[in-house]
Amino acid sequence: MHLAPFRTFIEDLARASGEFIRPLFRQPGLAIEAKADDTPVTAADRGAEELMRARIAREFPAHGILGEEFGSERLDAEFVWVLDPIDGTKSFISGVPLWGTLIALLHRGQPVLGCIHQPVLGQLLVGDGTTTTLNGTPVRCRATTRLAEATLLTSDPLKPAQHRNGAAYDALTRRVRLVRTWGDCYGYLLVAGGWADVCLDPIMNPWDIAALVPVIRGAGGTITDWHGHPPYPADSTVAAATPELHAAVLETLNPPPSAQRRGAALP
């Protein structure tokens, strides 16, 4: 598949979204609302998605769209754009500059092109499953294979216990070298760029995941859900720099029942 025209478009779309959002970042008095799931949303989220939807409709009227703020249209189309205008809205409303925009292109239901744009940091990461570039320069994941040498990132350290196996996640944090909460899309940018080794999230939506798949794969990394199943569609994400490291992470996160019983029996 010839993705070059789509790649140019996704880069332009990301920059346009960033130009809209950036002036609203840290703007005094920006209204913050709570959605039905109690997550925050602002005029920046909604306005950026409206802008992107309008440009997609003008350029590719036959394509479908799935967005965090305004739902879906034409999901049965051959090509579908998946939009998360501000991934990390909690960071955005807290003045933390690590939020970003996620854009993906699905072909027959699978992500073939993805982009992570960090407007404040001036970083644009684009991947097609084969190559990934940061501001036009190819990047690769690190060659880390052992947990003891790995830097682990996650968005919220409380969520593994709420949604998965908290004890297994705690065991993982004890086996890696460093644990940081540089999460949301920025964490996956760090893995793809070769600055961190693992980024995981125990609960995710399609618009959180789609762009990550071609970005991580294009940088040579491995990405699945929490249990090693295909990464999209899924409800969780584990991305690692190498297959060996990814396997070690999954083994720790998903201990056999006998190991869990032994752990529970310890004083």
VOPAGU-2260 file (C-alpha; in pm, 1 decimal, decimal comma):
REM VOPAGU-2260
SITE   aa  ch    i         X         Y         Z
SITE  MET   A    0       0,0       0,0       0,0
SITE  HIS   A    1     130,4     345,2     -94,0
SITE  LEU   A    2     106,4     550,3     226,8
SITE  ALA   A    3     311,4     857,4     129,2
SITE  PRO   A    4      10,7    1085,5      58,9
SITE  PHE   A    5    -153,3     977,8     383,8
SITE  ARG   A    6     171,4    1036,0     572,6
SITE  THR   A    7     193,2    1394,9     449,3
SITE  PHE   A    8    -170,7    1449,6     540,2
SITE  ILE   A    9    -138,4    1304,4     890,4
SITE  GLU   A   10     160,7    1528,2     961,2
SITE  ASP   A   11     -26,0    1837,2     839,3
SITE  LEU   A   12    -334,0    1736,0    1038,5
SITE  ALA   A   13    -130,7    1694,1    1356,4
SITE  ARG   A   14      35,3    2032,7    1315,1
SITE  ALA   A   15    -298,4    2204,4    1251,9
SITE  SER   A   16    -444,7    2045,1    1563,5
SITE  GLY   A   17    -142,2    2152,4    1765,6
SITE  GLU   A   18    -169,3    2510,4    1642,2
SITE  PHE   A   19    -528,8    2516,3    1763,9
SITE  ILE   A   20    -460,4    2361,8    2104,5
SITE  ARG   A   21    -131,2    2526,4    2195,7
SITE  PRO   A   22    -270,0    2878,5    2272,6
SITE  LEU   A   23    -527,7    2722,4    2507,6
SITE  PHE   A   24    -266,4    2539,7    2714,5
SITE  ARG   A   25    -233,6    2701,6    3058,4
SITE  GLN   A   26    -492,7    2959,8    2958,0
SITE  PRO   A   27    -651,1    3109,7    3272,2
SITE  GLY   A   28   -1020,1    3039,7    3298,5
SITE  LEU   A   29   -1034,8    2754,8    3046,9
SITE  ALA   A   30   -1352,6    2567,8    3140,1
SITE  ILE   A   31   -1315,6    2204,5    3243,9
SITE  GLU   A   32   -1616,3    1975,0    3218,7
SITE  ALA   A   33   -1669,4    1615,2    3327,1
SITE  LYS   A   34   -1788,7    1362,9    3069,4
SITE  ALA   A   35   -2025,4    1076,8    3146,4
SITE  ASP   A   36   -1731,5     857,3    3251,6
SITE  ASP   A   37   -1608,7    1136,6    3482,7
SITE  THR   A   38   -1299,8    1209,6    3271,3
SITE  PRO   A   39   -1223,2    1576,4    3198,6
SITE  VAL   A   40   -1281,1    1753,4    2868,3
SITE  THR   A   41   -1220,1    2110,0    2752,0
SITE  ALA   A   42   -1291,1    2332,7    2454,3
SITE  ALA   A   43    -941,0    2246,9    2335,8
SITE  ASP   A   44   -1029,2    1875,5    2306,6
SITE  ARG   A   45   -1354,5    1940,3    2124,8
SITE  GLY   A   46   -1231,7    2218,0    1900,3
SITE  ALA   A   47    -927,3    2023,6    1785,9
SITE  GLU   A   48   -1133,5    1717,4    1699,8
SITE  GLU   A   49   -1384,8    1928,9    1507,9
SITE  LEU   A   50   -1098,6    2083,5    1311,8
SITE  MET   A   51    -950,2    1743,8    1225,8
SITE  ARG   A   52   -1287,0    1595,6    1130,4
SITE  ALA   A   53   -1357,1    1885,4     894,8
SITE  ARG   A   54   -1021,4    1847,2     719,8
SITE  ILE   A   55   -1061,5    1471,2     682,2
SITE  ALA   A   56   -1413,4    1512,3     541,5
SITE  ARG   A   57   -1286,8    1767,0     290,1
SITE  GLU   A   58    -981,7    1566,1     179,7
SITE  PHE   A   59   -1118,4    1209,5     205,5
SITE  PRO   A   60   -1500,1    1224,9     205,2
SITE  ALA   A   61   -1537,7     846,7     171,4
SITE  HIS   A   62   -1325,1     771,4     477,7
SITE  GLY   A   63   -1468,0     690,8     818,8
SITE  ILE   A   64   -1381,5     863,8    1145,7
SITE  LEU   A   65   -1368,4     748,6    1508,4
SITE  GLY   A   66   -1296,1    1020,0    1763,7
SITE  GLU   A   67   -1289,7    1039,7    2140,9
SITE  GLU   A   68   -1516,0    1343,5    2165,1
SITE  PHE   A   69   -1768,4    1304,0    1881,5
SITE  GLY   A   70   -1801,2     931,6    1820,9
SITE  SER   A   71   -1795,6     743,8    1492,7
SITE  GLU   A   72   -1912,3     766,3    1134,2
SITE  ARG   A   73   -1871,6     519,2     846,9
SITE  LEU   A   74   -1677,8     261,6    1047,9
SITE  ASP   A   75   -1739,4      13,6     765,5
SITE  ALA   A   76   -1530,1     224,2     525,3
SITE  GLU   A   77   -1206,8      78,9     387,0
SITE  PHE   A   78   -1011,5     359,5     554,9
SITE  VAL   A   79   -1099,4     499,8     897,9
SITE  TRP   A   80    -923,2     779,9    1086,9
SITE  VAL   A   81    -896,4     742,9    1464,8
SITE  LEU   A   82    -855,4    1067,0    1660,8
SITE  ASP   A   83    -759,0    1152,8    2016,5
SITE  PRO   A   84    -722,1    1532,4    2011,5
SITE  ILE   A   85    -561,7    1553,4    2355,3
SITE  ASP   A   86    -420,6    1230,7    2492,9
SITE  GLY   A   87    -344,0    1327,6    2849,9
SITE  THR   A   88    -620,2    1579,4    2922,2
SITE  LYS   A   89    -545,0    1545,9    3294,3
SITE  SER   A   90    -190,2    1661,8    3223,3
SITE  PHE   A   91    -322,1    1936,9    2996,3
SITE  ILE   A   92    -550,7    2085,4    3262,4
SITE  SER   A   93    -272,5    2055,4    3521,6
SITE  GLY   A   94     -23,2    2255,8    3316,1
SITE  VAL   A   95     198,3    1953,4    3245,2
SITE  PRO   A   96     338,9    1974,3    2888,1
SITE  LEU   A   97     351,6    1598,8    2819,3
SITE  TRP   A   98       5,7    1572,4    2659,1
SITE  GLY   A   99     -20,1    1511,5    2287,1
SITE  THR   A  100    -242,5    1436,0    1990,3
SITE  LEU   A  101    -289,1    1082,0    1858,2
SITE  ILE   A  102    -397,5    1020,7    1499,3
SITE  ALA   A  103    -418,6     683,5    1326,3
SITE  LEU   A  104    -531,5     553,0     990,3
SITE  LEU   A  105    -697,7     212,3     981,0
SITE  HIS   A  106    -709,9       5,0     664,4
SITE  ARG   A  107    -979,1    -261,4     681,8
SITE  GLY   A  108    -985,3    -234,9    1057,9
SITE  GLN   A  109    -612,4    -240,8    1134,2
SITE  PRO   A  110    -376,3      51,3    1206,0
SITE  VAL   A  111    -133,6     111,3     918,0
SITE  LEU   A  112     -21,8     465,9    1000,1
SITE  GLY   A  113       7,2     646,9    1331,7
SITE  CYS   A  114     128,2     973,9    1471,9
SITE  ILE   A  115     210,2    1109,2    1817,3
SITE  HIS   A  116     239,1    1488,4    1821,9
SITE  GLN   A  117     369,2    1676,8    2126,0
SITE  PRO   A  118     296,9    2042,4    2037,9
SITE  VAL   A  119     463,5    2199,2    2342,2
SITE  LEU   A  120     778,3    1989,4    2304,5
SITE  GLY   A  121     788,1    2028,2    1925,8
SITE  GLN   A  122     803,1    1653,6    1862,5
SITE  LEU   A  123     620,5    1477,6    1578,8
SITE  LEU   A  124     653,2    1099,1    1571,1
SITE  VAL   A  125     511,0     915,5    1269,3
SITE  GLY   A  126     518,7     540,2    1208,2
SITE  ASP   A  127     389,8     305,2     939,0
SITE  GLY   A  128     477,7     -28,7    1097,5
SITE  THR   A  129     805,2     -48,2     905,5
SITE  THR   A  130     975,5     281,7     985,7
SITE  THR   A  131     918,5     550,1    1247,4
SITE  THR   A  132    1053,6     903,8    1231,8
SITE  LEU   A  133    1083,5    1179,9    1489,4
SITE  ASN   A  134    1072,3    1519,8    1320,5
SITE  GLY   A  135    1175,8    1345,3     999,9
SITE  THR   A  136    1467,7    1147,8    1144,5
SITE  PRO   A  137    1437,4     766,6    1178,1
SITE  VAL   A  138    1430,6     635,7    1535,6
SITE  ARG   A  139    1466,5     288,6    1686,1
SITE  CYS   A  140    1383,6     130,4    2018,3
SITE  ARG   A  141    1666,7      37,0    2251,7
SITE  ALA   A  142    1814,3    -313,1    2249,5
SITE  THR   A  143    1726,8    -385,5    2614,1
SITE  THR   A  144    1635,3    -750,0    2676,0
SITE  ARG   A  145    1649,2    -783,4    3057,6
SITE  LEU   A  146    1404,7    -644,9    3311,5
SITE  ALA   A  147    1691,2    -549,3    3541,6
SITE  GLU   A  148    1814,5    -301,6    3279,2
SITE  ALA   A  149    1474,3    -162,4    3180,9
SITE  THR   A  150    1300,3     169,0    3240,3
SITE  LEU   A  151     926,4     112,1    3289,1
SITE  LEU   A  152     666,5     383,1    3226,2
SITE  THR   A  153     294,1     396,1    3299,3
SITE  SER   A  154      31,5     668,8    3307,7
SITE  ASP   A  155    -125,3     591,4    3646,1
SITE  PRO   A  156      43,3     357,1    3897,7
SITE  LEU   A  157    -287,9     292,8    4076,4
SITE  LYS   A  158    -474,9     152,8    3777,6
SITE  PRO   A  159    -303,9    -188,6    3751,4
SITE  ALA   A  160    -451,2    -282,0    4089,4
SITE  GLN   A  161    -791,2    -142,7    3989,5
SITE  HIS   A  162    -816,9    -313,8    3650,6
SITE  ARG   A  163    -564,3    -602,4    3642,4
SITE  ASN   A  164    -339,7    -794,9    3882,5
SITE  GLY   A  165    -194,1    -536,2    4119,0
SITE  ALA   A  166      41,0    -781,7    4288,3
SITE  ALA   A  167     187,5    -887,7    3954,5
SITE  TYR   A  168     240,3    -525,4    3853,7
SITE  ASP   A  169     412,9    -457,7    4186,3
SITE  ALA   A  170     640,6    -754,5    4119,6
SITE  LEU   A  171     727,4    -606,9    3780,8
SITE  THR   A  172     820,8    -271,7    3934,3
SITE  ARG   A  173    1063,3    -449,0    4167,8
SITE  ARG   A  174    1237,3    -626,2    3880,0
SITE  VAL   A  175    1305,4    -329,3    3653,2
SITE  ARG   A  176    1575,2     -66,9    3693,8
SITE  LEU   A  177    1355,8     245,6    3693,8
SITE  VAL   A  178     983,0     317,9    3718,0
SITE  ARG   A  179     848,4     655,0    3603,8
SITE  THR   A  180     499,1     795,3    3543,8
SITE  TRP   A  181     580,2     972,0    3217,3
SITE  GLY   A  182     273,0     816,9    3064,8
SITE  ASP   A  183      -4,9     884,3    2817,3
SITE  CYS   A  184     125,0     911,7    2461,4
SITE  TYR   A  185     454,6    1063,9    2577,2
SITE  GLY   A  186     558,3     735,3    2736,6
SITE  TYR   A  187     516,6     549,9    2408,4
SITE  LEU   A  188     711,7     822,6    2228,8
SITE  LEU   A  189     997,2     761,2    2473,2
SITE  VAL   A  190     992,9     386,9    2401,3
SITE  ALA   A  191     986,6     436,3    2023,9
SITE  GLY   A  192    1258,4     700,0    2045,3
SITE  GLY   A  193    1495,2     478,0    2240,9
SITE  TRP   A  194    1484,2     660,3    2575,9
SITE  ALA   A  195    1272,5     411,3    2772,7
SITE  ASP   A  196    1207,9      38,8    2740,1
SITE  VAL   A  197     852,4     -45,1    2846,4
SITE  CYS   A  198     529,0     152,4    2856,4
SITE  LEU   A  199     205,4      -7,9    2967,8
SITE  ASP   A  200    -151,3      87,8    3050,0
SITE  PRO   A  201    -405,5    -155,4    3197,0
SITE  ILE   A  202    -713,6      17,8    3057,9
SITE  MET   A  203    -733,4     182,5    2714,7
SITE  ASN   A  204    -981,0     292,0    2447,1
SITE  PRO   A  205    -944,5     243,4    2069,8
SITE  TRP   A  206    -839,0     606,3    2019,0
SITE  ASP   A  207    -567,7     561,5    2283,3
SITE  ILE   A  208    -419,5     256,8    2111,5
SITE  ALA   A  209    -454,2     280,2    1733,1
SITE  ALA   A  210    -174,0     529,6    1664,8
SITE  LEU   A  211      68,2     348,9    1895,5
SITE  VAL   A  212      69,4      25,0    1697,2
SITE  PRO   A  213     243,7     138,7    1374,4
SITE  VAL   A  214     464,8     379,2    1571,6
SITE  ILE   A  215     604,1     114,1    1807,5
SITE  ARG   A  216     634,2    -151,8    1536,8
SITE  GLY   A  217     799,9      91,0    1298,3
SITE  ALA   A  218    1065,5     161,1    1561,5
SITE  GLY   A  219    1133,9    -211,6    1603,2
SITE  GLY   A  220     936,2    -258,6    1923,4
SITE  THR   A  221     671,8    -511,7    2024,5
SITE  ILE   A  222     319,0    -415,5    2125,3
SITE  THR   A  223      24,5    -627,8    2241,9
SITE  ASP   A  224    -249,5    -611,0    2499,4
SITE  TRP   A  225    -189,5    -705,0    2866,0
SITE  HIS   A  226    -211,6   -1078,1    2786,5
SITE  GLY   A  227     -11,2   -1090,2    2464,3
SITE  HIS   A  228    -307,0   -1073,4    2228,3
SITE  PRO   A  229    -313,2    -845,9    1919,6
SITE  PRO   A  230    -287,8    -479,6    2016,5
SITE  TYR   A  231    -587,2    -352,8    1820,2
SITE  PRO   A  232    -867,1    -360,5    1899,6
SITE  ALA   A  233    -792,6    -415,8    2267,7
SITE  ASP   A  234    -856,8    -265,3    2609,7
SITE  SER   A  235    -497,4    -250,0    2739,8
SITE  THR   A  236    -147,2    -198,8    2605,2
SITE  VAL   A  237     202,9    -330,9    2672,7
SITE  ALA   A  238     479,5    -192,4    2450,4
SITE  ALA   A  239     842,1    -298,3    2487,5
SITE  ALA   A  240    1168,1    -229,5    2308,9
SITE  THR   A  241    1247,7    -592,4    2218,8
SITE  PRO   A  242    1057,8    -921,9    2190,1
SITE  GLU   A  243    1265,6   -1070,0    2473,9
SITE  LEU   A  244    1185,6    -784,2    2708,7
SITE  HIS   A  245     819,6    -789,0    2609,6
SITE  ALA   A  246     799,7   -1161,8    2688,2
SITE  ALA   A  247     956,2   -1104,5    3030,3
SITE  VAL   A  248     705,9    -827,3    3106,5
SITE  LEU   A  249     408,4   -1042,1    3007,9
SITE  GLU   A  250     537,3   -1337,8    3208,3
SITE  THR   A  251     557,5   -1118,7    3517,9
SITE  LEU   A  252     219,7    -952,4    3463,1
SITE  ASN   A  253      43,6   -1286,0    3405,5
SITE  PRO   A  254     178,0   -1539,4    3657,1
SITE  PRO   A  255      27,2   -1889,9    3650,6
SITE  PRO   A  256    -245,8   -1954,2    3910,0
SITE  SER   A  257     -11,6   -2174,7    4115,3
SITE  ALA   A  258     237,5   -1889,3    4152,2
SITE  GLN   A  259     -39,8   -1652,5    4256,9
SITE  ARG   A  260    -156,8   -1898,2    4523,7
SITE  ARG   A  261     197,6   -1935,3    4658,5
SITE  GLY   A  262     235,5   -1558,8    4671,9
SITE  ALA   A  263     -92,6   -1521,5    4859,4
SITE  ALA   A  264      18,5   -1779,7    5115,1
SITE  LEU   A  265     337,1   -1594,5    5207,2
SITE  PRO   A  266     326,2   -1405,8    5539,3
